[in-house]
Amino acid sequence: MLLEELIKSAEKKAGAEGLDKGRMEGISKERSEEQNRYSGLILRLAKDGRSDLIVKAASDAHLLDALYQEYKL
């Protein structure tokens, strides 16, 4: 009986660790995608001669969202 309890406990712990690892990987991937999206916007604004909007968009979430929509990002 004790062996079964130890096995179940180890399986439960391994499952929880797997979930935590998966969550962290998901968060990391999401951040990376958002960074790529933001970088792409900055590059496009600079290419289009709209560099003045880079600083404004960094402090204005509504403008940032509008620019993402405009550039289909």
C-alpha positions, 0 to 999 in steps of 0.5 A, a space after each residue: 500500500 505504501 508503495 502505491 501511495 508513493 507512486 501516486 504522489 510522484 505521478 501527481 508531482 510530475 504532472 504538476 511540474 509538467 503543467 507549470 513548465 507548459 504554462 511557463 513555455 506558453 507565457 514565454 512564447 506569447 511574450 516573444 510573439 508580442 515582441 515580434 509584433 511590436 518590433 514589426 510595427 516599429 520597423 514599418 513606422 520607421 520605413 514609412 517615415 512615421 518615426 514620431 508615432 513610435 514614441 507616442 504609441 509606446 505610451 498610448 495603448 489606443 494608438 498602438 492598437 490602431 496602428 496594429 490594425 492599420 498595418 494588419 499586425 
